[in-house]
Amino acid sequence: MNRINKKVVIALGGNAILQKDQIGTHEEQQENIKKT
C-alpha cells in the first residue's frame, strides 16, 4: 500500500491576530500570538 504524506500549513497574520485597539505592529501581533 502506498502512503501519501500530507502537510497542513496554517498562516496567521494581519486581522486574524489584531485586536481592535491596535495598529498591527510586529510586536503587537507577536504578543497576541503568545496569548492564544
C-alpha positions in Angstrom: 0.0 0.0 0.0 1.4 3.4 -0.9 1.5 6.0 1.8 1.0 9.6 1.0 2.5 12.2 3.4 0.3 15.2 3.7 1.2 18.5 5.3 -1.1 21.3 6.5 0.2 24.8 6.8 -1.7 27.4 8.8 -0.6 31.0 8.4 -2.0 33.7 10.8 -1.3 37.3 10.3 -2.9 40.7 9.9 -6.5 40.9 11.1 -6.5 37.4 12.3 -4.3 38.3 15.3 -5.1 42.0 15.6 -7.1 43.5 18.4 -9.5 46.4 17.8 -7.4 49.0 19.6 -4.1 48.0 17.9 -2.4 49.3 14.8 -0.8 46.0 13.8 2.9 46.3 14.7 5.0 43.2 14.7 5.4 43.4 18.4 1.6 43.6 19.0 1.0 40.6 16.7 3.7 38.5 18.5 2.2 39.3 21.9 -1.3 38.3 20.6 0.1 35.0 19.3 1.6 34.3 22.8 -1.8 34.9 24.4 -3.6 32.4 22.2 
